[in-house]
């Protein structure tokens, strides 16, 4: 006999809000009673090439439900990506070229199966039904909601009051996301807390189009990125990609603050809530050092996307470089012509973003050549091979020809 209450308690861990919790429990119970599966939707617009740990927060929860009767409908918004989700945006997004959307969509298909069970996942594209809507279908869809209600959405309201432009296509985005739920006939939809308006739109449109069900909504917290301030985002550079190398993945996890580490445990770890609280207690009374707990988290995350042996090797590499002060075993190599001005060399090796950034790094004693600190921003490098280092984590091999 399945422990439905226990399953629900584990499911709710880390969840920010659930609308229709009783329905989710009933779906799981029905699966164990009769073997009937249910359908869970998550949609991602392929506006960038790679998924990151922020996406993994939702995908991990979906993988959990796959063990208890869920068929995941992984929706790639190849149509809606060309409009752009206005959530959290202060201006209209630029339209993405369809070729870029399709290219990014292909990488999404490959990456989600690092977490989801392929046998219990159906990859779908919303252009399949949106392209068939036509002009009359779009007009019918747009008539289901009025402008006043649309302007109640927080980001639209702020932009309207600030007299910032809002395109009509942006009003269509939440309607199209809701229409996806109609066509997919999903029982549950997942999203971030910033997606509440769009997620509820799906419930409303399922009622209006009378499909015989009304989806539950599960909202997950937004994962704070490695900077400890903003939500994880590729555009902010505070992300860990699911395709990052094991060494980069491990090192980036180790770079987060001790306070942020507990949020990551709750949202990314497979450990039970009881185990996490137990570890917290050990750290609080000094029985375990926070660094050891963070190492455990870093190893678990690398293991999830690779394997235990790779995670062990990543830890050894991290300890060797950051503990013993040795150089990494693999360092990316760059070539420049002689003579090479150190400022330009740092930019060429992607260790600095601009001349002023490179000068600032040199002045702050953050730059080393062959493990020797330098302070001369006018330094010229003659022909030869050099190992450049910025801070404790950034390395590059430089060949001056």
C-alpha positions as CSV (number, residue, x, y, z in Angstrom):
1,X,0.0,0.0,0.0
2,X,1.5,3.3,-1.1
3,X,2.0,6.0,1.5
4,X,0.2,8.8,-0.3
5,X,0.6,11.2,2.6
6,X,4.3,10.6,2.6
7,X,4.5,11.0,-1.1
8,X,2.7,14.3,-0.9
9,X,4.9,15.6,1.9
10,X,8.0,14.9,-0.1
11,X,6.4,16.4,-3.2
12,X,5.6,19.7,-1.4
13,X,9.1,20.2,-0.1
14,X,10.5,23.4,-1.6
15,X,7.3,24.2,-3.4
16,X,6.2,27.9,-3.1
17,X,2.5,27.5,-3.8
18,X,0.0,24.9,-5.0
19,X,-3.4,25.6,-6.4
20,X,-5.5,22.4,-6.5
21,X,-3.4,20.3,-4.1
22,X,-6.3,18.0,-3.3
23,X,-6.6,17.2,-7.0
24,X,-2.9,16.3,-7.2
25,X,-3.3,13.9,-4.3
26,X,-6.3,12.4,-6.0
27,X,-4.4,11.8,-9.2
28,X,-1.5,10.0,-7.3
29,X,-4.0,8.0,-5.3
30,X,-5.8,6.9,-8.5
31,X,-2.6,5.9,-10.1
32,X,-1.8,3.5,-7.2
33,X,-5.4,2.3,-7.1
34,X,-5.9,1.7,-10.8
35,X,-2.7,2.3,-12.6
36,X,-4.2,5.4,-14.5
37,X,-1.5,7.9,-15.4
38,X,-1.9,11.7,-15.4
39,X,-0.4,14.5,-17.4
40,X,1.9,17.2,-16.2
41,X,2.9,20.2,-18.3
42,X,6.0,22.3,-18.1
43,X,6.8,24.8,-20.9
44,X,10.1,26.4,-21.7
45,X,10.7,28.9,-24.5
46,X,14.0,28.1,-26.2
47,X,15.3,31.7,-26.0
48,X,18.8,30.5,-25.1
49,X,20.8,27.4,-26.0
50,X,21.3,25.8,-22.6
51,X,19.3,24.9,-19.5
52,X,20.7,25.7,-16.1
53,X,20.1,24.6,-12.4
54,X,17.2,27.1,-12.2
55,X,15.4,24.9,-14.7
56,X,16.5,21.8,-12.8
57,X,14.5,22.9,-9.8
58,X,11.3,22.3,-11.8
59,X,12.6,19.3,-13.7
60,X,13.6,17.5,-10.5
61,X,10.1,17.9,-9.1
62,X,8.7,16.5,-12.4
63,X,11.1,13.5,-12.2
64,X,9.7,12.8,-8.7
65,X,6.1,12.8,-10.1
66,X,7.2,10.4,-12.9
67,X,7.8,7.9,-10.2
68,X,4.2,8.2,-9.0
69,X,2.1,8.1,-12.2
70,X,3.0,11.3,-14.1
71,X,3.6,11.5,-17.9
72,X,5.5,14.7,-18.4
73,X,4.5,16.8,-21.3
74,X,7.6,18.9,-21.9
75,X,6.5,21.7,-24.1
76,X,9.0,23.6,-26.2
77,X,7.5,27.0,-27.0
78,X,8.9,27.3,-30.5
79,X,5.9,29.6,-31.5
80,X,5.7,31.6,-28.3
81,X,9.5,32.1,-28.1
82,X,9.2,34.3,-31.2
83,X,6.9,36.6,-29.2
84,X,8.9,36.5,-25.9
85,X,7.5,36.0,-22.4
86,X,7.0,39.5,-21.0
87,X,7.2,38.2,-17.4
88,X,9.5,40.5,-15.4
89,X,10.5,42.6,-18.4
90,X,10.4,46.4,-18.4
91,X,10.4,46.6,-22.2
92,X,9.2,44.6,-25.2
93,X,11.5,41.7,-26.0
94,X,13.2,41.6,-29.4
95,X,11.7,39.0,-31.8
96,X,13.9,35.9,-32.1
97,X,14.6,34.4,-35.5
98,X,12.9,31.1,-36.1
99,X,16.2,29.4,-37.0
100,X,17.7,30.3,-33.6
101,X,14.5,29.1,-31.8
102,X,14.7,25.7,-33.6
103,X,18.4,25.4,-32.9
104,X,17.9,26.1,-29.2
105,X,14.9,23.8,-29.1
106,X,17.1,20.9,-30.3
107,X,19.5,21.3,-27.4
108,X,16.6,21.4,-24.9
109,X,15.4,18.1,-26.2
110,X,18.8,16.6,-25.4
111,X,19.3,18.3,-22.1
112,X,16.0,17.5,-20.3
113,X,16.8,13.8,-20.4
114,X,19.7,14.4,-18.0
115,X,16.9,14.6,-15.4
116,X,13.6,13.3,-16.9
117,X,12.8,9.7,-17.7
118,X,12.5,9.5,-21.5
119,X,10.0,6.6,-21.3
120,X,7.6,8.8,-19.3
121,X,8.2,12.1,-21.2
122,X,6.5,13.5,-24.3
123,X,8.3,16.3,-26.0
124,X,5.8,18.7,-27.7
125,X,6.0,21.9,-29.7
126,X,3.3,24.5,-29.4
127,X,3.6,25.5,-33.1
128,X,1.7,22.3,-33.8
129,X,-1.6,23.7,-32.7
130,X,-0.9,27.5,-32.7
131,X,-0.1,27.5,-36.4
132,X,-3.5,26.0,-37.0
133,X,-5.4,28.7,-35.1
134,X,-5.5,31.1,-38.0
135,X,-6.9,34.6,-37.8
136,X,-10.4,33.6,-36.6
137,X,-8.9,31.3,-33.9
138,X,-6.7,34.1,-32.6
139,X,-9.6,36.5,-32.5
140,X,-11.7,34.0,-30.6
141,X,-8.9,33.4,-28.2
142,X,-8.3,37.2,-27.6
143,X,-12.0,37.6,-26.9
144,X,-11.8,35.4,-23.8
145,X,-10.0,38.1,-21.8
146,X,-10.3,41.9,-21.5
147,X,-7.6,44.6,-21.4
148,X,-8.5,45.7,-17.9
149,X,-7.8,42.2,-16.5
150,X,-4.6,41.9,-18.5
151,X,-3.4,45.2,-17.0
152,X,-3.9,43.7,-13.5
153,X,-0.7,41.7,-14.2
154,X,2.0,43.2,-12.1
155,X,4.7,43.8,-14.8
156,X,2.1,45.2,-17.3
157,X,0.6,47.5,-14.6
158,X,4.1,48.9,-13.8
159,X,5.0,49.5,-17.4
160,X,1.6,51.1,-18.1
161,X,1.9,53.5,-15.2
162,X,5.4,54.3,-16.2
163,X,4.2,55.0,-19.8
164,X,6.5,52.3,-21.2
165,X,5.3,50.6,-24.4
166,X,3.5,47.3,-24.3
167,X,2.9,45.6,-27.6
168,X,-0.4,43.8,-28.4
169,X,1.6,40.6,-29.0
170,X,2.7,40.6,-25.3
171,X,-1.0,40.5,-24.3
172,X,-1.3,37.4,-26.5
173,X,1.5,35.6,-24.7
174,X,-0.4,34.6,-21.5
175,X,-3.4,33.7,-23.7
176,X,-1.3,31.4,-25.9
177,X,0.4,29.8,-22.9
178,X,-3.1,29.1,-21.5
179,X,-4.3,27.8,-24.8
180,X,-1.4,25.3,-24.7
181,X,-3.0,23.8,-21.6
182,X,-6.3,23.5,-23.5
183,X,-4.7,21.6,-26.4
184,X,-2.5,19.4,-24.2
185,X,-5.4,18.6,-21.8
186,X,-2.9,18.6,-18.9
187,X,-3.8,17.8,-15.3
188,X,-1.1,19.9,-13.7
189,X,1.1,22.7,-14.9
190,X,4.5,23.8,-13.3
191,X,6.2,27.1,-13.4
192,X,8.1,29.7,-11.3
193,X,6.5,32.0,-8.8
194,X,6.8,34.8,-11.4
195,X,4.5,32.8,-13.8
196,X,1.4,32.8,-11.6
197,X,-0.7,35.0,-14.0
198,X,0.1,32.8,-17.0
199,X,-0.4,29.5,-15.1
200,X,-3.9,30.6,-13.9
201,X,-4.7,31.6,-17.4
202,X,-4.5,27.9,-18.3
203,X,-7.1,27.0,-15.6
204,X,-9.4,29.7,-16.9
205,X,-9.1,28.7,-20.6
206,X,-9.6,25.0,-19.8
207,X,-12.9,26.0,-18.2
208,X,-13.9,28.3,-21.1
209,X,-13.1,25.7,-23.8
210,X,-14.8,23.1,-21.7
211,X,-12.2,20.3,-22.0
212,X,-13.6,18.4,-18.9
213,X,-10.7,19.2,-16.5
214,X,-9.1,22.1,-14.7
215,X,-5.3,22.0,-14.2
216,X,-3.7,22.2,-10.8
217,X,-0.9,24.8,-10.6
218,X,2.4,24.2,-8.9
219,X,4.8,27.1,-8.5
220,X,8.5,26.7,-7.6
221,X,10.7,29.4,-6.0
222,X,13.2,31.1,-8.3
223,X,16.7,29.7,-7.7
224,X,19.1,32.5,-6.6
225,X,22.2,32.4,-8.8
226,X,25.8,32.1,-7.8
227,X,26.0,35.9,-7.1
228,X,23.7,35.3,-4.1
229,X,21.4,38.2,-5.2
230,X,19.6,37.7,-8.5
231,X,17.6,34.8,-9.9
232,X,19.8,32.4,-11.9
233,X,20.1,33.7,-15.4
234,X,22.5,33.3,-18.4
235,X,22.2,37.0,-19.2
236,X,23.5,37.8,-15.7
237,X,26.3,35.2,-15.8
238,X,25.3,33.8,-12.4
239,X,24.3,30.4,-13.7
240,X,25.5,26.8,-13.7
241,X,24.5,25.1,-16.9
242,X,23.4,21.5,-17.0
243,X,26.1,21.0,-19.7
244,X,28.9,22.7,-17.8
245,X,32.0,20.6,-17.3
246,X,32.1,18.7,-14.0
247,X,35.0,20.8,-12.8
248,X,33.2,24.1,-13.5
249,X,30.0,22.8,-12.0
250,X,31.7,21.7,-8.8
251,X,33.7,24.9,-8.5
252,X,30.7,27.1,-9.1
253,X,28.7,25.3,-6.4
254,X,31.7,25.8,-4.0
255,X,31.7,29.5,-4.7
256,X,28.2,30.2,-3.3
257,X,27.7,31.6,0.2
258,X,27.0,29.4,3.2
259,X,23.6,31.0,3.7
260,X,22.6,30.4,0.0
261,X,23.8,26.8,0.3
262,X,20.7,25.8,2.4
263,X,18.3,27.2,-0.2
264,X,20.1,25.1,-2.8
265,X,19.9,22.0,-0.6
266,X,16.1,22.5,-0.3
267,X,15.6,23.0,-4.1
268,X,18.2,20.8,-5.7
269,X,19.2,18.0,-3.3
270,X,17.6,14.6,-3.2
271,X,18.1,14.4,0.6
272,X,15.0,14.3,2.7
273,X,13.9,17.4,4.7
274,X,14.7,15.5,7.9
275,X,18.3,14.8,6.7
276,X,18.8,18.4,5.7
277,X,17.6,19.7,9.1
278,X,19.9,17.2,10.8
279,X,22.9,18.5,8.8
280,X,21.9,22.1,9.7
281,X,22.0,21.2,13.3
282,X,25.5,19.6,13.0
283,X,26.7,22.8,11.3
284,X,25.1,25.0,14.0
285,X,26.7,23.1,16.9
286,X,30.1,23.0,15.1
287,X,30.1,19.2,14.6
288,X,30.5,19.7,10.8
289,X,32.2,22.5,9.0
290,X,30.0,24.3,6.4
291,X,32.7,23.7,3.7
292,X,32.2,19.9,4.1
293,X,28.4,20.3,3.7
294,X,28.9,22.4,0.6
295,X,31.3,19.8,-0.8
296,X,28.6,17.2,-0.3
297,X,26.1,19.4,-2.2
298,X,28.6,20.0,-5.1
299,X,29.3,16.3,-5.4
300,X,25.6,15.5,-5.4
301,X,24.9,18.0,-8.2
302,X,27.8,16.8,-10.4
303,X,26.7,13.2,-9.8
304,X,23.2,14.0,-11.0
305,X,24.4,15.2,-14.4
306,X,27.4,12.9,-14.7
307,X,28.2,10.1,-12.2
308,X,29.8,9.4,-8.8
309,X,33.3,8.8,-10.2
310,X,33.3,12.0,-12.2
311,X,32.1,13.9,-9.1
312,X,35.0,12.4,-7.1
313,X,37.5,13.5,-9.7
314,X,36.0,17.0,-9.8
315,X,36.4,17.3,-6.0
316,X,40.0,16.1,-6.3
317,X,40.7,18.6,-9.0
318,X,39.1,21.4,-6.9
319,X,41.1,20.4,-3.8
320,X,44.3,20.3,-5.8
321,X,43.9,23.7,-7.3
322,X,42.3,25.6,-4.4
323,X,43.8,23.7,-1.5
324,X,47.3,22.9,-2.6
325,X,47.5,25.9,-4.9
326,X,48.4,23.9,-8.0
327,X,47.3,24.6,-11.5
328,X,44.2,22.9,-13.0
329,X,45.0,19.8,-15.2
330,X,43.0,21.3,-18.1
331,X,43.4,25.0,-19.0
332,X,42.0,26.5,-22.2
333,X,44.7,27.8,-24.6
334,X,44.8,31.1,-26.5
335,X,47.2,32.5,-29.1
336,X,48.2,36.1,-29.7
337,X,51.0,37.9,-31.6
338,X,54.2,39.2,-30.0
339,X,54.6,41.6,-28.3
340,X,51.4,41.1,-26.2
341,X,50.3,43.9,-23.9
342,X,49.1,42.3,-20.7
343,X,45.8,44.3,-20.7
344,X,44.9,43.1,-24.2
345,X,46.1,39.5,-23.4
346,X,43.7,39.3,-20.5
347,X,40.8,40.4,-22.8
348,X,41.9,37.9,-25.5
349,X,41.9,35.1,-22.9
350,X,38.5,36.1,-21.7
351,X,39.8,36.9,-18.2
352,X,38.7,40.5,-18.5
353,X,35.8,42.1,-20.3
354,X,37.4,45.4,-21.1
355,X,40.7,47.4,-20.8
356,X,39.4,49.2,-17.7
357,X,38.4,45.8,-16.2
358,X,41.8,44.4,-16.9
359,X,43.6,47.4,-15.4
360,X,41.3,47.2,-12.3
361,X,42.2,43.5,-11.8
362,X,45.9,44.2,-12.1
363,X,45.8,47.1,-9.7
364,X,43.8,45.0,-7.2
365,X,46.6,42.4,-7.2
366,X,44.3,39.8,-8.7
367,X,46.5,38.9,-11.8
368,X,49.3,36.3,-11.8
369,X,51.6,35.1,-14.6
370,X,53.1,31.7,-14.0
371,X,51.8,31.9,-10.4
372,X,53.6,35.2,-9.8
373,X,51.6,38.3,-9.0
374,X,52.0,41.3,-11.3
375,X,51.2,45.0,-10.8
376,X,52.6,46.5,-14.0
377,X,49.7,47.2,-16.3
378,X,52.1,48.3,-19.1
379,X,53.8,44.9,-19.1
380,X,54.6,43.5,-22.6
381,X,54.9,39.7,-23.1
382,X,57.5,38.5,-25.5
383,X,57.3,35.2,-27.5
384,X,56.7,32.2,-25.2
385,X,54.1,30.3,-23.2
386,X,52.5,31.7,-20.1
387,X,49.8,30.7,-17.6
388,X,47.6,33.6,-16.7
389,X,45.4,33.6,-13.6
390,X,42.8,36.0,-12.3
391,X,41.7,35.4,-8.7
392,X,41.5,31.8,-7.5
393,X,39.4,30.3,-10.2
394,X,40.1,31.8,-13.6
395,X,43.0,30.4,-15.7
396,X,44.2,30.5,-19.3
397,X,47.2,29.3,-21.2
398,X,48.6,32.0,-23.4
399,X,50.9,31.3,-26.4
400,X,52.6,34.5,-27.7
401,X,53.8,33.8,-31.2
